[in-house]
Amino acid sequence: METPPKITEIKEWILSHNPLGLAHGGTLSLKDIDPNPWSGHFNYLIAAGTKKCVLRFQGPEWGTPAGVGDEYENLKAVQKHRVGPKVFYYADDFFGEPMMCEEYLDGKPLNRFSAHTQLRSFPAIGRMIAKINTMRWLQNYFYCNAVFSVATSSDFAKRLITAALLRFKSFCSSFLSRSKIRHFVTK
């Protein structure tokens, strides 16, 4: 989406579709919390009573609209491990494109802290990334999603699905070890 809908239009959409029951109770505020043109996504803080969440959809600088759906699935997959915001809601048709509502994590972004504080935070960030990277099931999930995303011919896709049904995990591991496929997936 090149430009976001007007705030009044977004509020009307929320009131008519009522994600998470946010339209009940009367007061609903909406604030652009990421007005930077280069951030890649449009992010709005929705506040209704004591409930707060982030409305997120694809902006002009970042990938395709389908990326929001992928992001939703990935966040859903890691949700129980508490390494990212919880996701609450997904819609395919938000002004013609996908959107999601995710947990609002109150605080300051890392880039708004001093360089010294950022440097002190790196070990904790590294531990979080290491925690994500040690989740074996998650690695297989992402690798296999990458394999399936390149399955463009119907015969190839059928073989992948058949193999997945037989032995999904071991198939993905051996399949990605082939150098031609690994090169194609990471290209």
QUITANOR-V536826 format. One line per field, one symbol per residue. phi: phi as a letter, one per 30 degrees, with the letter a starting at -180 (. if undefined). burial: b if it has 16 or more other C-alpha atoms within 10 Angstrom, else e. Layout:
phi: ???
burial: ???
This chain:
phi: .dbdddedddedddddchdiidddjidbcbbdcbdddcdjbcbbdcbbicdbaccbbdcdcbhceddddddedddddcedchcaddccabbdbchibdbbcbedcdkcdedccdeddedddeeddddddddddcdeddededdddddddcdcddddddddddddddaedddddddddddddedddcd
burial: beebeeeeebbeebbeeebeebbeeeebebeeeeeeeeeebbbbbbbbeeebbbbbbbbbeeeebeebbeebebbbebeeeeebbbbeebeeebeebbbbbbbbeeeeeeeeeeeeeeeeeeeeeeeeeeebeeeeeeebbebbebbbeeeeeeeebeebeeebeeebbebbeebbeeeeeeeeeee
